[in-house]
Amino acid sequence: MWNPEVYLSFADHRGRPFVDLVARIGADAPRRVVDLGCGPGNLTTTLSRRWPSAVIEAWDNSPEMVAAARERGVDAELGDVRDWTPQPDTDVVLSNATLHWVSEHPQLLTRWAAALAPGSWVAMQVPGNFDAPSHESVRRLANEEPWAALLHGIPFAADNVVETPAGYAGLLTDAGCTVDAWETTYVHELTGDHPVLDWITGTALRPVRSRLTDAQWDDFRAELIPLLDEAYPARPDGRTFFPFRRVFVVARTG
């Protein structure tokens, strides 16, 4: 279950990659812009300001996120991105920090590119930090008892989750697109007693939380805290610097 309030606690940090992604989309006056994985809709609302004449279509597979988006005035639909197909007037498809949850997303990208009219845009951003100390700490703890029995098969692997920018560029170039692909490592300045734990609680730790009781969840977090604090020590002034790599792809069909 997604918690919009927890996710939005780092809204500024999470919003910057979205802005950087949308800035590279060269569509002037698209008829329909689709946000796949719209989350709580706080970023989706900015699309109407960028393209005021466009129909904004939004999807998310979380009922909680769809409800939060609708409260912001976004006409969000509940659905899985695997089931989405473009309307004939779709000129821009974007997905921000969503497709890493979908193992077959490379096939989705090529399918969408093939279904769109020439001159349309496909843009996405995904985290590329699955080998970061934050994720390695979770994997290390999850492989120890008693957690190994409870978290067996958890979707938290370090490999084959996200392609390199060059991998996505090759994939979509072969699909007939002109591609702009890059990666950026943001160094987020965080504050609080355990800010990295708070960050990953809203995203990466969701599969872990879904397997554990409330008491087990509290115990798991308590054991994870010293691992994260060692990997990301706070400065004397209370700030913690959290490097976060992200992969971007903007492709124009035809």
ABEGO torsion letter per residue (X at the ends): XBBAAAAAAAAAAAAAAAAAAAAABABABBABBBBBGAEAGAAAAAAAAABAABBBBBBBABAAAAAAAAAAGBBBBBBBAAABBBBAABABBBBBGAAAABAAAAAAAAAAAAABBBGBBBBBBBBAAAABAAAAAAAAAAABOAAAAAABGBBABABGABBBAAAAAAAAAAAGBBBBBBBBBBBBBBBEABAAAAAAAABAAAAAAAABBAAAAAAAAAAAAAAAAAABBBBAAGBBBBBBBBBBBBBBBX
